Amino acid sequence: MKKLELNLWQEIKDYLFIMLGLLCYTVGFTLFLLPYEITTGGVGGISALIFYATGLKVQYSYLAINTLFLIFAIKILGFKFCLKTIVAIAALTLLLGGAQALISDENGNLPHIVGDQAFMAAVIGGCLEGIGVAIVFLNNGSTGGTDIIAAIINKYKDITLGRVLMFCDIVIVSSCYFVFHDWEKVVFGFFTLIVMNVMLDYVMNSSRQSVQFLIFSNKHDEIAEAISSNVSRGVTVLYGEGWYSKEPKKILVIMARRNESINIFRIINQIDPHAFVSQSNVVGVYGEGFDRIKVK
């Protein structure tokens, strides 16, 4: 029952944070990039180019293109990943449409929220987009489009998500020249991509920091079983001896991501509130469930 409750809460938390990430992306895209005709990457960038060239609302082309990508993604990434992606695409489609309708004037024009400061708009918009996409990825979701391509490549190759997205987006941003015939727009687009992907990698890598637990408890068997079942982390048992008591002790050693620490502490507290626990940061953890060993 505990495992079921924990998994249910984790799923709910994933969807809540995915919505938060999508909202962050929507604000950056609609308020800061679209009004200044700054082309970003991904399907959002393609949809923006279509909007600039034809006037077709961004949400319509965004939904149509992502539907095609999802057809290929289901077999590769699995239904669970794609289910969250489908929800994210549907939610972002509604958010993009709602945001444009909310801030547009009676003529359908989008306001320049930071005046004529296009550079500032690019910085803020790129940061918000990068943070939003990172939040979505960290919670096993995707905003669709080139994010799906990046997730597929990242699954099999040791390449950061930000780098994959950058390669995919170069062609999209460069294409804005054929719409505006203005190299300044292209430069702003590439600058926005750099800001976005730096923020994406920063947020992703910050969440991947690992920690080591040493747990001393008379209920070590229950704690080890609960952590193995609910957090899906391996547990190693070391055999020691208390110097003062001269009694044998079993010490649990666990390597986990920093964002998994709260769940581990909750499990320990539920089973043995009097357990002695040591948590320490580690420089790097390599192997199954963590990072790959990288040797040039």
N, C-alpha and C positions, 0 to 999 in steps of 0.2 A: 504493500500500500504506500509506503514511504517513497519507493522508487516511482510509482505511478504519479503521486502528487508532485514530486520534484520534476518529473518529465513534463507534466502538464503546465506547471508554473514556468518552466524553461521555454516551452513553446509560446506561452502567452507573452513572456518577456521579450522573446525574439520578435514577435509581431509588433509589440509596442515600440521597440527601438527601431525596427524597420520603418515604421510610420514616422518616427522622429527624424530619422535620416532623410526620408523622402521630403518631409516638410522643409528641412534645412536646404536640401538641393533645390526645391521649388523656389524658395526665397532668393537664393543666389542667382538662379537662372532667370526668373521672371522679373525681379525687381532691379537687378544690376547688370545683366548681360544682354537680354533681349532688347530693352529700350535703346541701348547704345550700339546695337548691331555688332556685338562682339560674338564671334562664332566660337562655341566651345566644341568639345569632342563628343564622340558617341552618337547614339541615335538622336539625342537632344540637339546636337549640332547639325545633323542632317535635316531634322525637322525645322530648325531655325532657318537654314538656308532655303528650304522650300517656302517657309513663311515670308522671308525677305523677297523671294523671287515671284511668288504667286499670290501671297496674301492668305494662303490656306492656314487655318489655325494649327498651332504646333501639336496639340493633343491628338488630332486626327491622324496625321502622318506618323507620329510617335507610336500610336497604337497599332497601325497597320504594319509598320516595319518590324516591330517587336513580335508580332504574331508569327511572322515568317521565321525569326530567329528561334522562337520557342519550339517550333516543330523539330528543329535539329537538336535542341538542347535536352529534350526529355530523355532520349536514349543514353546520352553521354553523362549527364550530371545527375540523373535519377529523378524520380517523381517528387520526392520530398523537397529537393532543392528547387525544382521547377514550380512546385505548388506555391512556395513563398515568392518566387519570381513572378508568377502569374498575379498573385495578390498585389505585389509591389507595382507591377506595370499598370494594373487597373487603378490602384490608388493614385499613382503618379499622374496618370492620364486625367483623373478627376481633379487633382490638385493643380495641375498646369492650367486646365480649363477654368477652374474656379478662380485662381490667382489672376489670370489675365482679365477675366470679367470683372473682378473686384477693383482692380487698379486702373483699368482703362477709362478714358473719358467718353463723352457721348459720341465722339467720332471714331472710337476704337483705338486711339493713340495711347501708347504707354508713356507714363511720366518719367522724366529724368530726375531720379530721386536725389542724386548728388550733383545736380546742376550740370555744368559742362565738363566735369572732372571724369573723363572716360578712363583715365589711368586708375583712379581710385575705385571706380566701378569694377574694373577688371580684377583688381586685387581682392576686393570684398567678395565679388561673385565667385572667383576662383577658390578662395578659402572656404566659402560656404558649400560649394559643390564638392570639394575634396573631402571635407568633414562629413557631409551627408552620405556620400558614396561609401566612405570607410565605415561608418556606423552600420550601413546596410550590409556590407560584406562581413563585418564582425559578428553579425547575428544570422549568418547562413542565408542571406538573401541576395538579391541582385536587382538593379534598376533596369536590367534588360540590355539589349543591344550589344555594344562592344564589351560591356561588363560580363556578359555571358561568354564571349570569346576569351576574355582575360581569365575568367574562372576555369574554363576548360584547359587552357594552356598552363595555368598555374597548378592545376591538378596533376599534370604529368611532367612539367619542366620546372627546374629551379630558377624561375624568373619572377621578380616582384610584380605584383599586380599593377603598380603605377607605371612600370616600364612597358608592360604589355599594352596597357591603355594608351600610352604615349605613342607607340608605334602604330597602333590602329587609328589614332586620331590625326596623325600628320596629314594624311590625304584629305580628310574631311575639312580641316582648317584651311589647308592650302586652296581648297576648292572655292572658298569664299571670294577669292580674287575674281573668279569668273562671274560673280554676281555683282560685286561692287566696283571692280576694276580699280582697286585702291590698296596699295601695299601696306598702308598704315593699318587697315583692318586686319590684314594677315598677321602683322606683327603683334597687334593686340590679342589676336586669337592664340598665337603661340605662347605669348606671355601668360595668358590665362591658363593654358594647358600646363605650363610649368608650375605655376602656383597651385593649381588643383592637384597635380600628381605628387608634389612635395608634401602637401598636407595629407593626402591619402596615405602615402608611405609612412609619414610620421605617426599618424593615428594608429595605423595597423601595427607598426613595429612596437609602439609603446605598449599596446595591449598584449604583445607576445612575450613580454618579459617573464622569466620563469622564477620559481621559488622552490625551496627545499624545506620539507617538514620533517622534524624528528618528534615522534609522539611516544610518550611514556604513559602507559595506562594498564591497569589490571584487566580492562575490558578490551584488550587489543584485538582479539578475534572479531568482536562485534564491529569495532571501528574499521578494521581492515575490510571486512565484508561489505559494510555500508558504503565506504569510499569507492571500492572496486565496482559496486553495482550502480551507484548513483552518479558518480563523477567520471567513471570510466577511466580511472588512472590506476596504473600498476602500483602495488604495495610490496615493499621488500622488508623482511623481518631480520633484524640483527639480534644476536644473543649477547647479552651483557650481564654484569653483576654489580649490584649496589655496593659501594665501598663501605658504607656505614653498616647497612643491614646484612651484607654478605649474602643476599638473596639473589637468585637468578632473575633477570628481567628480559622481556622481549620488547625491542624498540622498533617502531614502524618508521620506515623511510619512504617518503613520497616526493616525487618530482611533479610539479604542476605549473600551469600558467597562472600568472598573477590574478587574472580575472576569475579563476576557479577557487581562489583562497577563501572567499566568503562562504561558499557552499561547504568546503572542507571544515571550516571552523564551526559552522552550524551543525554538521553531522557529529563532530567531536563533542560539542556542547550538549547535544541531545542525548548522547549515549553515556558520556562520562564528563560532567562539568568540572570535575577535579583533576582531569588529566593534565600532565605537564607537557607543554607543547613549545617547540622552538621552530620559528620560521626565519629563513634567511634568503637573501637574494643570491642568485647564481649568475655568473657571467654568461654562460651558454650551456644549453642542453641539446644534445644531438642524438638522434635515433628515432625509433618508432614513436609516433605521436608528437614529435617535436621537430626541430630543424634538421635538415640534411647536413652531413659532414661535407664541407666545401674545401677542397684542396686543389690549388691550381697546378 
